[in-house]
Amino acid sequence: MSNSILAINAGSSSIKFQAFATGPEALLRRVSGLLEGIGNAPRLVIRDGAGKILRDDKLTQAAAPSVEAGEAIIGDWLLSAEAKDVIGGPVSAIGHRVVHGGPDFSTAARIDDSVLARIEALTPLAPLHQPKNLAPILAWRQRQPAMPQVACFDTAFHRGHSELADRFAIPDALYREGVRRYGFHGISYAFIAEKLNEVAPAIAKGRVIVAHLGNGCSLCAMKDGRSVDSTMSFTALDGIPMGTRPGAIDPGIVLYLMREKGMDAAAIETFLYHQCGLKGLSGISNDVRVLEASDAAQARLALDHFVYRIAKEIGALAAVLGGIDALVFTAGIGENGADIRARIARACAWLGVNLDPVANAARETDFSATAGGPRLLMVPTDEEWMIARYTRQVLSL
């Protein structure tokens, strides 16, 4: 019987998971699942390795009011006879996405008491995500204490940045404490870097900007398959606008909110993580699909601002790289938002990218209009596969 690795990717309102058998040369997907709408309208969909739906359960809000409750539902299923039959036996190890690894973690790490304590200590740097990442780790420790677990850090892919790129213009003592630019979505970017070797080998080692556009959004400048710079920095608030986060703002705004609005740290944290971005600008929704379907002027403003800021930051990263060989789109909006891709591509035409609207609408991998020049690519990400790969490497499975 082969080993089976469970990859868990817990977000603020969803949990994605996949189970893989460890073949001699490859990871073989046995199960994939998504519990989304946690706390609102939960829905659990589980498929086997061939994509056949095993479960499609609409749950009550009371059944999954939190990520912790959602994890319990998934955990119960994974320990069931049905799951073991589909996976091919019990799970041998679990890999987890952990958003912030701080200055200490440049690679994935097996979780022990010391590693767990260091992950928990980083919670103030990722208050929206870190507790959700910790929930399944703690649950499985209680459920099966001997189960090997591995933390895969979103920050690790960016740890090769130069000190020049990672510094803020603040006193050196704060940098030494760890107040520096980290970058996030690293598991996704690592997968794209690997996948480019397969789908676009001619540019995989070149100058590439990847746009990870989902509810959380960032851009990464890569050269030779490695991260050179990223729009996110000390926390996942920085960079381009997101569903409910503002991206880069003048820090004086925080002082204004404190002095003029009487907001304390907790209120400002809630404001920045939950009330800004597309949701704040539009006053309607953080969902691009809802905004695109709306006739409201504020919906158009939110989308226009989103595209403007992304194009602006692409320009900055192109300057860091000295030009680009490809612009790659991934994640929920990046993979499914043909209109957003087109608008960003047109705003970046000065870089030499040339859009083929038919190929873009058809979700083709390469939707460039001409054979020469920088490529426009759409490459679906697979963070769970990357988590499983890291877990296999750490545990030598």
Wavefront OBJ file of the C-alpha trace (Angstrom):
o trace
v 0.000 0.000 0.000
v 1.379 3.440 -0.955
v 1.530 6.348 1.436
v -1.298 8.888 1.212
v -0.772 12.596 1.787
v -3.602 14.945 2.728
v -3.112 18.597 1.748
v -5.231 21.154 3.618
v -5.602 24.771 2.536
v -7.722 26.589 5.109
v -8.803 30.143 4.325
v -10.929 32.711 6.101
v -14.243 31.281 4.850
v -13.324 28.091 3.013
v -11.290 24.917 3.302
v -9.804 23.209 0.264
v -8.303 19.752 0.580
v -6.886 17.035 -1.626
v -5.553 13.549 -0.920
v -2.751 12.053 -2.992
v -1.210 8.596 -3.236
v 2.567 8.704 -3.514
v 3.460 6.876 -6.697
v 7.059 6.044 -7.624
v 7.496 9.267 -9.609
v 4.309 11.267 -9.171
v 1.580 12.302 -6.782
v -1.682 10.640 -7.778
v -4.791 12.628 -6.891
v -7.402 10.455 -5.175
v -9.780 13.001 -3.635
v -10.385 16.737 -3.883
v -12.824 18.749 -1.821
v -14.014 22.240 -1.066
v -16.092 23.509 1.808
v -16.980 27.085 0.940
v -19.337 29.698 2.326
v -18.417 28.911 5.932
v -20.460 31.036 8.307
v -22.884 32.048 5.572
v -24.176 29.379 3.156
v -21.827 26.408 3.559
v -21.511 23.899 0.753
v -19.281 20.825 0.737
v -18.315 19.283 -2.605
v -16.036 16.223 -2.725
v -14.801 14.538 -5.910
v -12.736 11.462 -6.588
v -9.539 11.533 -8.636
v -11.467 11.292 -11.900
v -13.665 14.255 -10.990
v -16.775 12.245 -10.115
v -18.814 13.949 -7.397
v -18.944 11.898 -4.205
v -20.658 14.500 -2.039
v -22.493 17.750 -2.779
v -23.980 18.822 0.522
v -25.571 22.177 1.209
v -25.199 22.741 4.941
v -26.969 25.056 7.315
v -25.177 28.090 8.647
v -25.377 26.560 12.111
v -23.660 23.385 10.900
v -20.511 25.236 9.775
v -20.404 28.614 11.533
v -16.581 28.695 11.606
v -13.488 27.211 9.979
v -13.024 25.111 13.113
v -16.506 23.620 12.704
v -15.907 23.111 8.998
v -12.656 21.304 9.698
v -14.501 18.907 12.007
v -16.962 18.053 9.222
v -14.147 17.380 6.755
v -12.124 15.468 9.354
v -15.054 13.180 10.135
v -15.453 12.379 6.446
v -11.734 11.756 5.933
v -11.802 9.182 8.726
v -14.860 7.437 7.290
v -14.851 4.108 5.497
v -15.979 5.869 2.301
v -12.926 8.142 2.322
v -10.499 5.318 3.072
v -11.947 3.299 0.222
v -11.540 6.157 -2.268
v -8.097 7.224 -1.043
v -6.869 3.641 -0.855
v -6.301 3.446 2.891
v -5.790 5.796 5.820
v -3.932 9.082 5.460
v -0.193 8.761 6.206
v 0.698 12.463 6.594
v -0.861 15.904 6.372
v 0.506 19.081 4.839
v -0.947 22.490 5.685
v -0.803 25.904 4.101
v 0.456 28.417 6.652
v 0.380 32.015 5.467
v 3.176 33.574 7.526
v 6.527 31.964 8.269
v 8.259 35.126 9.470
v 12.048 35.389 9.208
v 12.633 31.869 10.545
v 11.070 29.582 7.931
v 12.547 29.532 4.430
v 11.340 25.974 3.719
v 8.491 23.701 4.762
v 8.909 22.214 8.239
v 7.636 19.199 10.141
v 5.367 20.428 12.924
v 6.459 19.795 16.497
v 5.785 21.786 19.660
v 8.534 24.290 18.862
v 7.418 24.886 15.271
v 3.802 25.198 16.371
v 4.710 27.823 18.985
v 6.623 29.846 16.394
v 3.700 29.710 13.964
v 1.289 30.850 16.685
v 3.618 33.743 17.601
v 3.286 35.095 14.049
v -0.506 35.466 14.296
v -0.383 39.285 14.717
v 1.265 39.513 11.286
v -1.551 37.574 9.585
v -4.599 37.890 11.866
v -7.084 37.037 9.115
v -5.326 33.840 8.020
v -2.975 32.409 10.637
v -5.684 31.304 13.112
v -7.548 29.584 10.271
v -4.360 27.787 9.183
v -3.745 26.694 12.770
v -7.260 25.301 13.273
v -6.812 22.077 11.258
v -3.274 21.574 12.592
v -4.529 21.665 16.164
v -7.574 19.543 15.354
v -5.518 16.766 13.767
v -3.012 16.884 16.642
v -5.887 16.189 18.982
v -7.568 13.681 16.666
v -4.432 11.686 15.799
v -1.424 12.850 17.857
v 1.048 10.564 16.068
v 0.094 11.800 12.584
v 3.083 13.528 10.882
v 2.135 17.082 9.920
v 4.061 19.588 7.812
v 3.694 23.372 7.617
v 4.123 24.840 4.122
v 4.660 28.590 4.293
v 3.353 31.150 1.809
v 6.305 33.389 2.638
v 9.014 30.769 2.001
v 9.117 31.147 -1.807
v 10.081 34.801 -1.400
v 12.886 34.325 1.119
v 15.525 34.581 -1.601
v 14.826 38.273 -2.160
v 17.745 40.658 -1.885
v 17.988 42.714 1.288
v 17.498 45.754 -0.923
v 14.082 44.481 -2.024
v 13.013 43.378 1.452
v 13.856 46.521 3.398
v 11.571 49.381 4.373
v 13.070 52.847 4.858
v 12.924 52.505 8.646
v 15.605 52.135 11.359
v 17.812 49.077 11.060
v 16.805 47.729 14.478
v 13.263 47.077 13.234
v 14.563 45.188 10.206
v 16.653 43.017 12.524
v 13.484 42.310 14.539
v 11.817 41.007 11.395
v 9.948 44.086 10.175
v 10.623 43.549 6.492
v 8.940 42.654 3.217
v 8.010 38.962 3.103
v 5.576 38.420 0.241
v 2.733 35.892 0.233
v 0.885 33.460 -2.086
v 4.255 31.724 -2.334
v 2.823 28.209 -2.575
v 0.812 29.289 -5.614
v 3.806 31.037 -7.176
v 6.000 27.988 -6.575
v 3.465 25.845 -8.432
v 3.345 28.293 -11.359
v 7.138 28.347 -11.528
v 7.086 24.543 -11.795
v 4.210 24.450 -14.268
v 5.846 26.942 -16.641
v 8.575 24.383 -17.293
v 5.850 22.215 -18.787
v 3.563 24.695 -20.568
v 6.078 27.356 -21.614
v 9.621 26.034 -21.244
v 11.065 28.769 -23.460
v 10.167 31.451 -20.936
v 10.139 29.485 -17.648
v 13.623 30.729 -16.750
v 13.061 34.214 -18.089
v 11.558 37.413 -16.689
v 8.012 36.608 -15.629
v 5.357 38.545 -13.722
v 2.624 36.374 -12.202
v -0.698 37.927 -11.195
v -2.351 35.852 -8.463
v -5.834 37.363 -8.489
v -8.458 35.944 -6.147
v -10.151 37.349 -3.068
v -6.562 37.965 -1.997
v -4.392 39.430 -4.761
v -0.711 39.964 -5.352
v 1.906 40.111 -8.080
v 5.262 38.354 -8.129
v 8.294 39.154 -10.278
v 10.249 35.981 -11.122
v 13.574 35.442 -12.812
v 14.970 31.970 -13.454
v 11.926 30.531 -11.665
v 12.690 32.384 -8.423
v 10.909 35.258 -6.710
v 12.708 38.587 -7.104
v 10.043 40.883 -5.654
v 6.364 40.881 -4.725
v 3.645 43.442 -4.106
v 2.716 42.025 -0.693
v 5.170 42.739 2.089
v 5.175 42.685 5.922
v 1.536 41.588 5.987
v -1.020 40.464 3.414
v -2.508 43.973 3.381
v 0.077 45.533 1.074
v 0.207 45.805 -2.695
v -2.756 45.786 -5.071
v -6.419 46.079 -3.984
v -8.192 42.857 -3.036
v -11.707 41.703 -2.242
v -11.843 43.350 1.183
v -8.264 44.627 1.673
v -7.027 47.973 0.334
v -3.537 47.072 -0.813
v -0.938 49.802 -0.389
v -2.208 52.939 1.324
v -0.564 56.000 2.847
v 0.284 55.041 6.468
v -0.910 58.499 7.385
v -4.439 57.218 6.813
v -4.004 54.918 9.817
v -2.943 57.914 11.922
v -5.969 59.834 10.644
v -8.322 57.014 11.610
v -6.816 56.966 15.097
v -6.831 60.713 15.691
v -9.911 61.885 13.839
v -12.161 58.826 13.978
v -11.132 57.536 17.397
v -10.437 54.032 16.082
v -8.220 51.720 18.116
v -5.924 48.993 16.748
v -8.659 46.339 16.747
v -11.097 48.571 14.860
v -8.462 49.550 12.305
v -7.525 45.909 11.812
v -11.156 45.003 11.111
v -11.465 47.982 8.776
v -8.357 47.138 6.741
v -8.993 43.405 6.476
v -12.765 43.334 6.013
v -14.162 46.703 4.873
v -11.862 47.964 2.122
v -10.800 46.787 -1.331
v -13.479 46.102 -3.933
v -16.094 45.843 -1.202
v -15.203 49.208 0.280
v -14.900 51.026 -3.045
v -18.117 49.648 -4.498
v -20.221 49.470 -1.361
v -21.765 46.429 -3.057
v -19.578 43.326 -3.026
v -16.053 41.948 -2.967
v -16.969 39.564 -5.810
v -15.785 40.684 -9.258
v -18.629 38.724 -10.896
v -21.233 40.686 -8.935
v -19.558 43.990 -9.777
v -19.309 43.151 -13.474
v -23.045 42.390 -13.523
v -23.920 45.660 -11.789
v -24.849 48.935 -13.496
v -23.892 50.969 -10.431
v -21.282 53.689 -10.941
v -19.436 52.591 -7.794
v -19.144 49.051 -9.151
v -17.502 50.403 -12.307
v -15.218 52.604 -10.205
v -14.096 49.637 -8.105
v -13.222 47.559 -11.171
v -11.524 50.486 -12.917
v -9.418 51.131 -9.812
v -8.587 47.429 -9.520
v -7.272 47.291 -13.100
v -5.458 50.628 -12.783
v -3.569 49.626 -9.657
v -2.630 46.210 -11.024
v -1.297 47.717 -14.258
v 0.635 50.307 -12.257
v 2.313 47.647 -10.109
v 3.070 45.477 -13.141
v 4.989 48.462 -14.477
v 6.982 48.709 -11.253
v 7.875 45.007 -11.279
v 8.786 45.202 -14.977
v 11.274 47.914 -14.023
v 12.740 45.624 -11.339
v 13.139 42.818 -13.896
v 14.379 45.089 -16.691
v 11.503 44.066 -18.946
v 9.296 40.978 -19.144
v 9.096 37.793 -21.168
v 5.637 36.827 -19.931
v 2.665 38.032 -17.898
v 0.894 35.082 -16.256
v -2.590 35.116 -14.694
v -3.722 32.622 -12.050
v -6.167 32.054 -9.141
v -9.935 32.621 -9.156
v -10.147 35.945 -11.011
v -6.960 35.377 -12.954
v -8.185 32.031 -14.281
v -11.873 32.830 -14.822
v -12.079 36.603 -15.335
v -11.578 36.999 -19.083
v -12.644 40.653 -19.056
v -10.284 41.546 -16.204
v -7.418 39.746 -17.983
v -8.182 41.640 -21.170
v -8.345 45.013 -19.450
v -5.058 44.470 -17.635
v -3.371 43.219 -20.800
v -4.493 46.277 -22.756
v -3.249 48.581 -20.000
v 0.137 46.839 -20.262
v 0.387 47.008 -24.070
v 3.350 49.362 -23.685
v 5.339 46.366 -22.426
v 4.821 44.665 -25.778
v 2.053 42.223 -24.781
v -0.606 41.745 -27.445
v -3.990 40.205 -26.585
v -5.887 37.665 -28.684
v -9.485 38.215 -27.489
v -10.771 34.914 -28.884
v -8.056 32.857 -27.193
v -8.572 34.832 -23.988
v -12.320 34.190 -23.970
v -11.667 30.483 -24.630
v -9.351 30.320 -21.587
v -6.425 29.129 -23.687
v -3.090 28.852 -21.907
v -1.390 31.283 -24.307
v -3.700 34.093 -25.359
v -1.095 36.255 -27.081
v -2.062 37.629 -30.481
v 1.386 37.411 -32.039
v 4.160 34.832 -32.020
v 6.851 37.277 -30.928
v 7.214 39.477 -27.873
v 6.202 38.885 -24.263
v 3.615 36.146 -23.782
v 0.212 36.422 -22.133
v -0.556 33.200 -20.263
v -3.336 31.808 -18.084
v -2.097 28.970 -15.864
v -4.412 27.449 -13.220
v -2.732 27.109 -9.856
v -2.821 24.045 -7.611
v -1.678 24.920 -4.117
v -2.784 21.576 -2.692
v -0.541 19.651 -5.098
v 2.374 21.857 -4.081
v 1.603 21.332 -0.381
v 1.596 17.564 -0.945
v 4.901 17.788 -2.773
v 6.524 19.778 0.022
v 5.144 17.310 2.575
v 6.541 14.378 0.658
v 9.963 16.033 0.482
v 10.088 16.906 4.202
v 9.010 13.425 5.325
v 10.836 11.506 2.539
v 7.674 9.575 1.627
l 1 2 3 4 5 6 7 8 9 10 11 12 13 14 15 16 17 18 19 20 21 22 23 24 25 26 27 28 29 30 31 32 33 34 35 36 37 38 39 40 41 42 43 44 45 46 47 48 49 50 51 52 53 54 55 56 57 58 59 60 61 62 63 64 65 66 67 68 69 70 71 72 73 74 75 76 77 78 79 80 81 82 83 84 85 86 87 88 89 90 91 92 93 94 95 96 97 98 99 100 101 102 103 104 105 106 107 108 109 110 111 112 113 114 115 116 117 118 119 120 121 122 123 124 125 126 127 128 129 130 131 132 133 134 135 136 137 138 139 140 141 142 143 144 145 146 147 148 149 150 151 152 153 154 155 156 157 158 159 160 161 162 163 164 165 166 167 168 169 170 171 172 173 174 175 176 177 178 179 180 181 182 183 184 185 186 187 188 189 190 191 192 193 194 195 196 197 198 199 200 201 202 203 204 205 206 207 208 209 210 211 212 213 214 215 216 217 218 219 220 221 222 223 224 225 226 227 228 229 230 231 232 233 234 235 236 237 238 239 240 241 242 243 244 245 246 247 248 249 250 251 252 253 254 255 256 257 258 259 260 261 262 263 264 265 266 267 268 269 270 271 272 273 274 275 276 277 278 279 280 281 282 283 284 285 286 287 288 289 290 291 292 293 294 295 296 297 298 299 300 301 302 303 304 305 306 307 308 309 310 311 312 313 314 315 316 317 318 319 320 321 322 323 324 325 326 327 328 329 330 331 332 333 334 335 336 337 338 339 340 341 342 343 344 345 346 347 348 349 350 351 352 353 354 355 356 357 358 359 360 361 362 363 364 365 366 367 368 369 370 371 372 373 374 375 376 377 378 379 380 381 382 383 384 385 386 387 388 389 390 391 392 393 394 395 396 397
